Amino acid sequence: MVDTVQGVRCQFMQMGDGGLLELLEPHGEKSPVLRHLQKGGGLYHLCFEVDDLEGTLQRLRDTGEAVVVCEPVPAPAIDHRRVAFVVTADRDLIEFVEAVRR
């Protein structure tokens, strides 16, 4: 699956505990994953599913725990649920994905 918004090609692997592992490869010259690989690669980011994406981002803004670097956008690889990215004070990249509404 290619996600042109994020500039990546991705493949998901189901883990034994029910979690997913997402494998990423750059798609295009402006892909942030390409820049990450050029710096040596490694773990790119962690992702957490949240019930309230807007509320989660607002709490992080209010507390100063992280800076939002990508506002919520639809992600084609996960049925167009919205995702957002933040960077923590320790420079960790965290993705939040909106939970499926039931």
C-alpha positions in Angstrom: 0.0 0.0 0.0 1.3 3.5 -0.9 0.4 6.4 1.2 1.2 9.5 -0.8 0.3 11.9 2.0 3.0 10.4 4.3 5.4 9.6 1.4 5.7 5.9 2.3 5.0 2.4 1.0 3.8 0.3 3.9 3.1 -3.3 4.8 1.5 -4.5 8.0 2.4 -7.8 9.8 0.1 -9.3 12.4 1.9 -10.0 15.7 1.0 -13.0 17.9 -0.3 -10.7 20.7 -2.8 -8.9 18.4 -0.5 -6.0 17.7 0.6 -4.8 14.3 4.1 -4.2 13.0 4.2 -1.7 10.2 7.2 -1.9 7.8 7.9 1.3 5.9 9.9 2.2 2.8 10.3 5.7 1.3 8.0 6.7 -1.6 9.5 9.7 -3.3 12.4 12.1 -2.7 10.6 14.1 0.0 9.7 11.0 2.2 10.6 11.5 5.8 11.5 7.9 5.9 14.2 8.4 3.2 15.8 11.1 5.4 15.7 8.8 8.4 17.4 6.0 6.4 20.0 8.4 5.1 20.9 9.2 8.8 21.4 5.5 9.6 17.8 4.2 10.0 16.5 2.2 13.0 13.2 2.4 14.9 11.2 5.2 13.2 8.2 5.7 15.4 5.7 4.1 17.8 2.0 4.3 17.2 -0.8 4.3 19.7 -4.6 4.0 19.0 -6.6 6.6 20.9 -10.3 7.1 21.3 -10.1 10.9 21.2 -7.4 12.0 18.7 -8.2 15.8 19.1 -8.3 15.6 22.9 -5.0 13.6 23.0 -3.2 16.2 20.9 -4.7 19.1 22.9 -3.5 17.6 26.2 0.0 17.2 24.7 0.0 20.8 23.6 -1.4 22.0 26.9 1.2 20.2 29.0 4.1 20.8 26.6 5.0 17.1 26.5 5.2 17.1 22.8 4.9 19.2 19.6 2.4 18.2 16.9 4.4 17.9 13.7 1.6 16.5 11.5 -2.0 17.5 12.2 -4.6 14.8 11.7 -4.9 13.4 8.2 -6.6 10.4 6.7 -4.4 7.3 6.4 -5.3 5.1 3.3 -3.5 2.1 4.8 -5.9 1.9 7.7 -9.3 2.6 6.1 -8.7 6.4 6.1 -8.8 6.7 9.9 -7.0 9.9 10.9 -3.5 9.9 12.2 -1.3 12.6 13.7 2.4 12.7 14.6 4.1 14.4 17.6 7.7 14.8 18.6 8.5 14.5 22.3 11.1 16.5 24.3 13.4 13.4 23.9 13.0 13.7 20.1 10.9 10.5 19.8 8.4 10.4 17.0 4.9 9.2 18.1 2.0 8.5 15.9 -1.6 8.5 17.2 -4.3 6.8 15.2 -8.0 7.4 15.7 -9.8 4.4 17.1 -12.6 2.8 15.0 -15.9 4.3 16.2 -18.5 1.7 17.0 
